[in-house]
Amino acid sequence: MRVDSSKQTRRPGERPLRMRSSAELAVEFERALKAGDGVAGAHCIHERWMRGEFAAHIEASLDLLWKRAAATIPEWLPMRYVSWLPTVYDVTAKFSAKEGGRSNIYLILLDYSDRRGDDHGVYVGMSRYSPAQRFDQHKAGIRAAGSVLKRGIEVLAGPTLHLQHIRRGEAARIEIDLAGALADAGVRVEGGH
C-alpha cells in the first residue's frame, strides 16, 4: 500500500534534493533501499527523473524501489516511466489557486501504446473527490470519460498536489487552462472541459 501524499511534508514539485550531486543521490537512494524507505527513495528517483536521466535507469530504480519499499512509496510517484513528466511539473507549477475549497484538479495517465507517437497521454479533470477516488469512479464507469475508462493507467498525483482543496470556480478555470497549456507543451491531452 502506498503512503498517502497528504501526510508527506515534502512535495515532489519542491524538489527537495535539487542541490544534491548525482553521486549524493545515488548514495541516498541506496540508503533508502536498505532502510525500506519509499519516501526517500521516491524523492531520489524523482530528482533524477526531473534532471532527464536515461529512461532505463529510472525504470530500473522504480523496479528496485517497488521490490524493497512498496509499502512506503508515496502515491505521487508514478509506477512507470513517462518521458514528459518533467514538462508536466513545469507546466502545472505555473498554476495556483487563491482560495481554499472542496475541488481538486487531477491528472490521469493514459495508455496510447496502440497508436503512433508517444505511448502516453494525460486526462485533465476536476472533482470534489480525491484524485484516487475519481480515478476509481472513472474505471468503474461512474460519470466516466471514455478515454479514462479505456486507457486510464494511474493517477499522476505529484504535479497537482498544490491544486487540491481549491474553490470550484478556480478549479474550473484551472482545469481548462491547464489542459490547454499541457497540449501546447506537446503532451497528448484529453478532458479539460
C-alpha contacts under 8 A as a table, 3 or more apart, distances in Angstrom:
res1	aa1	res2	aa2	distance
1	M	70	A	6.74
1	M	71	A	4.81
1	M	72	T	7.08
1	M	73	I	7.83
2	R	70	A	6.83
2	R	71	A	5.53
2	R	72	T	5.50
2	R	73	I	5.03
2	R	74	P	5.23
2	R	75	E	5.51
3	V	7	K	7.63
3	V	71	A	7.13
3	V	72	T	5.26
3	V	73	I	5.77
3	V	74	P	4.48
3	V	75	E	6.11
4	D	7	K	5.76
4	D	8	Q	7.35
4	D	74	P	6.08
4	D	75	E	6.07
5	S	8	Q	5.23
5	S	74	P	5.64
5	S	75	E	5.79
5	S	76	W	6.46
6	S	9	T	7.94
8	Q	11	R	7.01
8	Q	74	P	7.93
10	R	14	E	7.07
10	R	16	P	6.94
11	R	14	E	5.52
11	R	15	R	7.25
11	R	16	P	7.92
11	R	158	G	7.42
11	R	161	L	7.43
12	P	15	R	5.30
12	P	16	P	7.33
12	P	43	H	6.66
12	P	46	H	7.05
12	P	76	W	7.69
12	P	158	G	6.21
12	P	159	P	7.74
13	G	89	Y	6.55
13	G	93	A	7.55
13	G	158	G	7.00
13	G	159	P	6.48
15	R	18	R	5.33
15	R	43	H	7.62
15	R	46	H	7.96
15	R	47	E	6.47
16	P	19	M	7.78
16	P	43	H	7.63
17	L	20	R	5.43
17	L	25	L	7.78
17	L	43	H	7.12
17	L	44	C	7.09
17	L	47	E	6.42
18	R	47	E	6.52
20	R	24	E	5.80
20	R	25	L	6.29
21	S	24	E	5.09
21	S	25	L	6.25
22	S	25	L	5.06
22	S	26	A	6.26
22	S	48	R	7.87
23	A	26	A	5.10
23	A	27	V	6.38
24	E	27	V	5.15
24	E	28	E	6.11
25	L	28	E	5.02
25	L	29	F	5.98
25	L	44	C	5.86
25	L	48	R	7.96
26	A	29	F	5.10
26	A	30	E	6.28
26	A	44	C	7.79
27	V	30	E	5.22
27	V	31	R	6.21
28	E	31	R	5.02
28	E	32	A	6.15
28	E	40	A	7.64
28	E	41	G	7.55
28	E	44	C	7.10
29	F	32	A	5.00
29	F	33	L	6.22
29	F	40	A	7.20
29	F	41	G	5.25
29	F	44	C	5.87
29	F	45	I	7.76
30	E	33	L	5.08
30	E	34	K	6.23
31	R	34	K	5.22
31	R	35	A	6.18
32	A	35	A	5.12
32	A	36	G	5.81
32	A	37	D	4.77
32	A	38	G	6.84
32	A	40	A	5.73
32	A	41	G	5.19
33	L	36	G	5.03
33	L	37	D	6.33
33	L	38	G	7.64
33	L	41	G	6.76
33	L	64	L	7.71
33	L	65	L	6.47
33	L	68	R	6.05
33	L	69	A	6.85
34	K	37	D	7.77
34	K	68	R	7.82
36	G	68	R	5.67
36	G	69	A	4.45
36	G	72	T	7.60
37	D	40	A	5.65
37	D	41	G	6.22
37	D	69	A	5.91
37	D	72	T	6.34
37	D	73	I	7.60
38	G	41	G	5.02
38	G	42	A	5.82
38	G	65	L	6.72
38	G	69	A	4.99
38	G	70	A	6.64
38	G	71	A	7.34
38	G	72	T	4.56
38	G	73	I	4.07
38	G	74	P	6.88
39	V	42	A	5.06
39	V	43	H	6.33
39	V	72	T	6.33
39	V	73	I	5.44
39	V	74	P	5.91
40	A	43	H	5.24
40	A	44	C	6.38
41	G	44	C	5.10
41	G	45	I	6.26
41	G	65	L	6.71
41	G	73	I	7.91
42	A	45	I	5.17
42	A	46	H	5.92
42	A	65	L	7.78
42	A	73	I	6.60
42	A	74	P	7.27
42	A	77	L	6.31
43	H	46	H	4.96
43	H	47	E	6.10
44	C	47	E	5.31
44	C	48	R	6.39
45	I	48	R	5.22
45	I	49	W	6.06
45	I	58	I	6.65
45	I	61	S	6.83
45	I	62	L	7.35
46	H	49	W	4.97
46	H	50	M	6.15
46	H	77	L	7.44
47	E	50	M	5.11
47	E	51	R	6.30
48	R	51	R	5.09
48	R	52	G	6.55
48	R	53	E	5.59
48	R	58	I	7.58
49	W	52	G	5.22
49	W	53	E	5.53
49	W	58	I	6.66
49	W	86	P	7.23
50	M	53	E	7.58
50	M	85	L	7.66
50	M	86	P	5.13
52	G	86	P	7.91
53	E	57	H	7.01
53	E	58	I	7.00
54	F	57	H	5.54
54	F	58	I	6.68
55	A	58	I	5.15
55	A	59	E	6.17
55	A	81	Y	6.64
55	A	83	S	7.54
56	A	59	E	5.07
56	A	60	A	6.09
57	H	60	A	5.11
57	H	61	S	6.14
58	I	61	S	5.10
58	I	62	L	6.10
58	I	81	Y	6.75
59	E	62	L	5.09
59	E	63	D	6.19
59	E	80	R	6.63
59	E	81	Y	5.99
60	A	63	D	5.09
60	A	64	L	6.28
61	S	64	L	5.08
61	S	65	L	6.10
62	L	65	L	5.15
62	L	66	W	6.14
62	L	79	M	6.97
62	L	80	R	7.32
63	D	66	W	5.23
63	D	67	K	6.27
64	L	67	K	5.13
64	L	68	R	6.23
65	L	68	R	5.24
65	L	69	A	5.49
65	L	70	A	6.72
65	L	73	I	7.94
66	W	69	A	5.60
66	W	70	A	4.57
66	W	73	I	7.66
67	K	70	A	6.30
69	A	72	T	5.74
69	A	73	I	6.45
70	A	73	I	5.49
73	I	77	L	7.29
74	P	77	L	6.09
75	E	78	P	7.57
75	E	157	A	6.74
75	E	158	G	7.84
76	W	156	L	6.43
76	W	157	A	4.60
76	W	158	G	4.27
76	W	159	P	7.98
77	L	156	L	7.62
77	L	157	A	7.56
77	L	158	G	6.72
78	P	81	Y	7.23
78	P	154	E	7.68
78	P	155	V	7.82
78	P	156	L	6.30
82	V	85	L	5.64
82	V	120	H	7.17
83	S	86	P	7.73
84	W	87	T	5.28
84	W	88	V	6.50
84	W	187	V	7.20
85	L	88	V	5.05
85	L	89	Y	6.40
86	P	89	Y	5.16
86	P	90	D	6.27
87	T	90	D	5.02
87	T	91	V	6.11
87	T	185	A	7.34
88	V	91	V	5.14
88	V	92	T	6.00
88	V	159	P	6.65
88	V	182	L	6.83
89	Y	92	T	5.32
89	Y	93	A	5.99
89	Y	158	G	7.98
89	Y	159	P	5.02
90	D	93	A	5.34
90	D	94	K	7.03
91	V	94	K	5.65
91	V	95	F	7.63
91	V	178	L	7.63
91	V	181	A	6.80
91	V	182	L	6.60
91	V	185	A	7.91
92	T	95	F	5.52
92	T	159	P	6.14
92	T	160	T	6.64
92	T	178	L	6.89
93	A	96	S	7.48
93	A	159	P	7.49
95	F	163	L	7.93
95	F	174	I	7.07
95	F	178	L	7.65
96	S	162	H	7.25
96	S	163	L	6.59
97	A	100	G	7.58
97	A	163	L	6.84
97	A	166	I	6.36
97	A	167	R	7.70
97	A	170	E	6.41
97	A	171	A	7.81
98	K	166	I	7.86
99	E	166	I	5.92
99	E	167	R	5.79
100	G	165	H	5.66
100	G	166	I	4.25
100	G	167	R	5.39
101	G	165	H	4.92
101	G	166	I	4.11
101	G	167	R	4.09
101	G	168	R	6.76
102	R	128	R	5.50
102	R	164	Q	7.93
102	R	165	H	4.74
102	R	166	I	5.74
102	R	167	R	6.24
102	R	168	R	6.93
103	S	126	M	6.64
103	S	127	S	5.39
103	S	128	R	4.35
103	S	129	Y	7.29
103	S	164	Q	6.55
103	S	165	H	5.10
103	S	166	I	5.15
103	S	167	R	6.00
103	S	168	R	5.40
103	S	171	A	6.38
104	N	126	M	5.38
104	N	127	S	5.33
104	N	128	R	5.91
104	N	129	Y	7.01
104	N	130	S	6.60
104	N	131	P	7.11
104	N	163	L	6.19
104	N	164	Q	4.36
104	N	165	H	5.44
104	N	166	I	6.35
104	N	171	A	6.85
105	I	124	V	7.43
105	I	125	G	5.83
105	I	126	M	4.40
105	I	127	S	6.70
105	I	131	P	7.46
105	I	160	T	6.46
105	I	163	L	5.71
105	I	164	Q	6.16
105	I	171	A	6.48
105	I	174	I	7.88
105	I	175	E	6.63
106	Y	124	V	6.01
106	Y	125	G	5.34
106	Y	126	M	5.93
106	Y	127	S	7.85
106	Y	131	P	5.37
106	Y	155	V	7.39
106	Y	156	L	7.40
106	Y	157	A	6.82
106	Y	160	T	6.30
107	L	122	V	6.26
107	L	123	Y	5.49
107	L	124	V	4.86
107	L	125	G	6.44
107	L	131	P	7.68
107	L	155	V	5.89
107	L	156	L	5.29
107	L	157	A	6.75
107	L	160	T	7.44
108	I	122	V	5.44
108	I	123	Y	5.00
108	I	124	V	6.78
108	I	135	F	7.35
108	I	148	V	7.39
108	I	152	G	6.35
108	I	153	I	7.12
108	I	154	E	5.71
108	I	155	V	4.39
108	I	156	L	5.55
109	L	120	H	6.74
109	L	121	G	5.99
109	L	122	V	4.74
109	L	123	Y	6.58
109	L	152	G	5.87
109	L	153	I	5.52
109	L	154	E	5.43
109	L	155	V	6.05
109	L	156	L	6.25
110	L	120	H	5.41
110	L	121	G	4.82
110	L	122	V	5.33
110	L	123	Y	6.87
110	L	147	S	7.47
110	L	148	V	6.75
110	L	151	R	4.98
110	L	152	G	4.59
110	L	153	I	5.69
110	L	154	E	7.70
111	D	114	D	7.98
111	D	119	D	6.10
111	D	120	H	4.93
111	D	121	G	6.58
111	D	151	R	5.00
111	D	152	G	6.43
111	D	153	I	6.48
112	Y	115	R	5.50
112	Y	116	R	7.97
112	Y	118	D	7.09
112	Y	119	D	4.63
112	Y	120	H	5.10
112	Y	121	G	6.72
112	Y	151	R	7.13
113	S	116	R	7.53
113	S	118	D	7.44
113	S	119	D	4.30
113	S	120	H	6.91
114	D	119	D	7.60
115	R	118	D	7.96
115	R	119	D	7.23
116	R	119	D	7.65
118	D	121	G	7.52
120	H	188	R	7.40
121	G	187	V	6.34
121	G	188	R	4.59
121	G	189	V	5.81
121	G	190	E	7.64
122	V	187	V	7.34
122	V	188	R	6.29
122	V	189	V	5.08
122	V	190	E	6.22
123	Y	147	S	7.70
123	Y	148	V	7.11
123	Y	189	V	5.76
123	Y	190	E	4.58
123	Y	191	G	5.31
123	Y	192	G	7.33
124	V	175	E	6.50
124	V	178	L	7.64
124	V	179	A	6.02
124	V	189	V	7.20
124	V	190	E	6.41
124	V	191	G	5.11
124	V	192	G	4.94
125	G	175	E	6.10
125	G	191	G	6.15
125	G	192	G	5.63
125	G	193	H	7.71
126	M	171	A	6.55
126	M	172	A	7.05
126	M	175	E	6.41
127	S	130	S	7.24
127	S	131	P	7.68
127	S	134	R	7.09
129	Y	133	Q	5.92
129	Y	134	R	5.76
130	S	133	Q	5.17
130	S	134	R	6.11
131	P	134	R	5.11
131	P	135	F	6.09
131	P	155	V	6.78
131	P	157	A	7.18
132	A	135	F	5.11
132	A	136	D	6.31
132	A	155	V	6.54
133	Q	136	D	5.14
133	Q	137	Q	6.27
134	R	137	Q	4.94
134	R	138	H	6.22
135	F	138	H	5.10
135	F	139	K	6.27
135	F	148	V	7.97
135	F	154	E	7.56
135	F	155	V	6.79
136	D	139	K	5.14
136	D	140	A	6.11
137	Q	140	A	5.01
137	Q	141	G	6.22
137	Q	142	I	4.96
137	Q	143	R	7.22
137	Q	144	A	6.89
138	H	141	G	5.16
138	H	142	I	5.53
138	H	143	R	6.47
138	H	144	A	4.21
138	H	145	A	6.48
138	H	148	V	6.27
138	H	149	L	5.72
139	K	142	I	7.52
139	K	144	A	7.05
139	K	148	V	6.87
139	K	149	L	4.93
139	K	152	G	7.51
140	A	144	A	7.66
140	A	149	L	7.63
141	G	144	A	4.94
141	G	149	L	6.67
144	A	148	V	7.00
144	A	149	L	6.27
145	A	148	V	5.40
145	A	149	L	6.17
145	A	191	G	7.79
146	G	149	L	5.00
146	G	150	K	5.98
147	S	150	K	5.34
147	S	151	R	5.48
147	S	152	G	6.83
147	S	190	E	7.18
148	V	151	R	5.11
148	V	152	G	4.16
148	V	153	I	7.92
149	L	152	G	5.99
156	L	159	P	6.84
156	L	160	T	7.90
157	A	160	T	5.86
157	A	161	L	6.29
158	G	161	L	5.52
159	P	162	H	7.70
160	T	163	L	5.09
160	T	164	Q	7.03
161	L	164	Q	5.89
163	L	166	I	6.55
163	L	171	A	7.97
166	I	170	E	6.95
166	I	171	A	6.42
167	R	170	E	5.44
167	R	171	A	6.17
168	R	171	A	4.93
168	R	172	A	6.12
169	G	172	A	5.21
169	G	173	R	6.43
170	E	173	R	5.16
170	E	174	I	6.03
171	A	174	I	5.03
171	A	175	E	5.90
172	A	175	E	5.24
172	A	176	I	6.58
172	A	193	H	7.94
173	R	176	I	5.48
173	R	177	D	6.19
174	I	177	D	5.03
174	I	178	L	5.58
175	E	178	L	5.30
175	E	179	A	6.17
175	E	192	G	5.13
175	E	193	H	6.86
176	I	179	A	5.34
176	I	180	G	6.40
176	I	192	G	4.71
176	I	193	H	5.47
177	D	180	G	5.15
177	D	181	A	6.10
177	D	192	G	7.75
178	L	181	A	5.00
178	L	182	L	6.04
178	L	192	G	7.35
179	A	182	L	5.27
179	A	183	A	6.19
179	A	189	V	6.45
179	A	190	E	7.65
179	A	191	G	7.24
179	A	192	G	5.04
180	G	183	A	5.13
180	G	184	D	6.09
180	G	192	G	7.75
181	A	184	D	4.98
181	A	185	A	6.20
182	L	185	A	4.97
182	L	186	G	6.57
182	L	187	V	5.55
182	L	188	R	7.80
182	L	189	V	7.01
183	A	186	G	5.19
183	A	187	V	4.99
183	A	188	R	6.02
183	A	189	V	5.80
184	D	187	V	7.35
